[in-house]
Amino acid sequence: MRLRNKPRAAGEIAANPQYITTTPAEFKGHWQSKFASAQPISIEVGSGKGRFIVEMAKAHPERNFIGIELQPSVVIMILEKQLVAQLPNLYLIQADGGELTDFFAANEVAQIYLNFSDPWPKNRHAKRRLTHQLFLTMYQTILQPNGALQFKTDNRGLFEFSVISFNQFGMQFDELSLDLHHSEVTENIETEYEQRFSQLGHPIYLLVAHFTH
Ligand code: SAM
């Protein structure tokens, strides 16, 4: 991923508070104020260059979307898409998605998307995986009852870890695919990583599950 100049990224972020914040805790419990209409909120943790969250916001004007990305030099690629598209139902957060319960009130979120999250293959880094139970506890708090968690990856090891992690947490599975692009799932907006890995012939794995609360 080509990384841009960090000071320039900070300037672009600061100049566009109508589309992005670096201080999301300020809006905890009040995210609807960021959107033209009060509608169910979906978030993506680790949005990268943002193809998924931007196309989801275009495809679903009846929902509000928040993309969360840690790297300033990456999140501005989403910001630049939004400056062109000016979608009334898309907002961005540049911050660590490991602090979600500081950013969102209980039950404030309807869906959570995790796409091609960093696999952290070493066992000693397992707690950093976004599907580790430490993260599931946070997702459970901010998700509405029956709110869904959707996860896509091409990484077999992370997928297997995630199936076990969701199951041990008592989550209920709604969908599971070992080859999403050759499955019956009809709506699938591809991420940048998904496009790259599927072109290389990698199968794409999908998990959709919800907490039983
Ligand atoms: N989701 C995109 C896709 O599928 O094309 C990007 C995938 S990339 C492998 C993972 C992204 O997650 C990177 O842009 C990284 O900076 C971001 N990321 C990793 N940990 C994060 C965290 N704790 N909070 C927010 N973003 C994170």
Boltz pocket constraint, residues with backbone or C-beta under 6 A from the ligand:
constraints:
  - pocket:
      binder: B
      contacts: [[A, 45], [A, 46], [A, 47], [A, 48], [A, 49], [A, 50], [A, 68], [A, 69], [A, 70], [A, 71], [A, 74], [A, 95], [A, 96], [A, 97], [A, 98], [A, 115], [A, 116], [A, 117], [A, 118], [A, 191], [A, 192], [A, 193], [A, 194]]
      max_distance: 6.0
